[in-house]
Amino acid sequence: MLATRIYLQQTRADDLQPAKEPAFDVSIVRSEEPSPEFHRYLYTAVGGDWYWSKRLRWTWQEWQDFLTTSGHETWVSWVRGTPVGYVLMIPGDGEVEIRDFGLVPSFIGQGLGGHLLTFALRRAWEIAGTSRVWLHTCTLDGPHALANYQARGLSVYHTEEMYEDDGPPPGPWPGASRPSPA
């Protein structure tokens, strides 16, 4: 399937446009223990409807190696004890890449994505030496992803065509048989 990959960045902390606070209690907690099982859950729960499938083939050891790479930060958003989304950031050489970002589909549309992205961008700028924060999305990601990134002050700096050949999105787990999010 042909898609467009869109790269966005912030080059100044002052570019951040914070989202409104959610109308209910949300906590964002750093996942400090490398847990391949938990991180694979997050990856699948958030990305299963959006063609996030590359890491599904990873072994437990590949996940462990990825998660123990120096500097990785995973922050999980929680509502009433339930994980509703996460962000995985990778700092290096004065830049912070937001590698994974998103919400569990049943929590989309409640203002949680803007709140989590605001938190992530603030945290990225707190990392010593940061001069740029960047990420990429694509036209196969959630329908509100690009608008959320731009509303928080990220600007497009590059686009490219890509081909996704992994078949249909796997969903949250094989056989889940639930409707995909709009």
N, C-alpha and C positions, 0 to 999 in steps of 0.2 A: 504494500500500500504506500503510495507517495504521500509525503507529509512535508511540512516546512518546519525546520528547527529555527528558533528565535533566541538569540543571545541578548541578555540584558545586563546592565551594570549600573552601579553608583560609584562615583569617584570622589564624592564628598559626603560626610555624615550629615551635613545640612540639607542634603537633597531628600532626606526621609520625610515622607508625608504620613504621619501616624493615622492608623485607623481608629474609629470609635471603639471605646471599651464595650465588650459584650454586656448584655443586660443581666447576665447571671454569672455566678462564680466560676472562674476558670483558673487553673493553676498550670504553670509550665515548669517542668522539672527536668533537670539534666539526667540522662541515663548514663551513669558513670561506670557501671560494670559492663564489660563487653559480653553480650549474650546473643550468640547467633540465633537462637530460637526466637527471642523477643524481637530482634531487629528484622528477621525474616517475616515475622508476623506483621510488623509495621509496614514493611515494604509491600507485602501482598495486600493487606487491608486497605492501604492508601492507593496503591498503584495498580491493583488487579483489574480495574476497569479502564485503565489508560495505557495499556500496552507496556507496562513495566514488567518485563519478563526476563531480561538478561541475567539477573542474579538468581532467578529461580533454579537455575541449573547448578548453582554453586554448592559445593560440599560444605559440611559444617566447618572444616578447617579453613576453607577459602573465606567464609564469613568471619571466622575468628581472626584471620590474618588481616582482613580489611578493617575490622573494628579496632584492632590494636595498633594500627598505624598511628604514629605520633601526631597529636594535635586534633584528631577527629572529635567533633562534639555532636552529640545527639540530644535534642531537647524534645520532650514529649508533652503535648497539651492534654490536660485531663479535665473532665467535667463529671462531677459526682462519682469519682472513682473509676471512670471509664476513659481509656485512651481514645482521643478524638482526632489526633493528627500528630505530625512530627516534622522536624527539620533536622537534616544532617549537614553539618558544615565542615569544610576542610580548609584550614588556613595554611598558607605557605608563600614565602617570597613576597610579603607585603600585600597579598591578595587573600580573600576568603571566598571560596566557591560554596554556594549553597547547592549541594549535590542532590539531595532529596528534600522535597517539601510537599505537603499536602494534608488533606483531611480524609478521614474515613467517610465514605459517601453519605451515610445517614446523617452526618453533621454539616454537610455543605449547605450554604444559604442562611446561616445563623450569625454571620459576622465573625466567625472563629478564624477563618483564613486570613483576613486582614489583621486581626489581633496577633496571630502567631507570626505572620510575616513582619509586622512591626517589631515584635520581640526579637526575631532572628536578625533583622538588620541592625537594631541597636546593639545586640550582642556582638555581631561581626565587627562593628566599629569600635567596640571596647577592646578587641584583641590588639595588643601592642603592635605597632608598625603597619596597621592596615591602611592601604591607600586606595584599594578598590574592592568592591564586593560584586560578585557576578554569579549568574546562573543561566541555564537555558531551559526553555520549554519547547513544546511543539504543538502543531495543530491536532495531534492525537491526545493531548492532555485534556484535563477538565476544561469545560467551556468558559469558566470564569478566571482561569489561571493568569492569562496574559493581562487582562484588565486589572486584576489585583496587583500584579507586579508593577504595572505602570502607575496605578493609583498611589502606590507607596513610594514613588519617586525613582524607580528604576527606568532606564532608557535603553531602547534597542540600539545595539551597535553592529549587529551582523545577523544575516539570515542565510539559510542554505536549504536546498532541497535534500531530502533523505528518503530512503526506502526502508520501510519496516516490513520484514519478511517473517516474523514469528507467528503469523496466523492471528486469529481473533484474540482480544484480550482474555486472559485466563479467568478473570473474576476473582473473588476473594479466596476460593478454594474449588477444586474440581467437584462438579455436581452441586454447587450451591443453589442453582436454579432460582435466583432472585432477580428481580428487574434491575437493569443497569440504571445508574443515576442519569438524570436528564442532562 
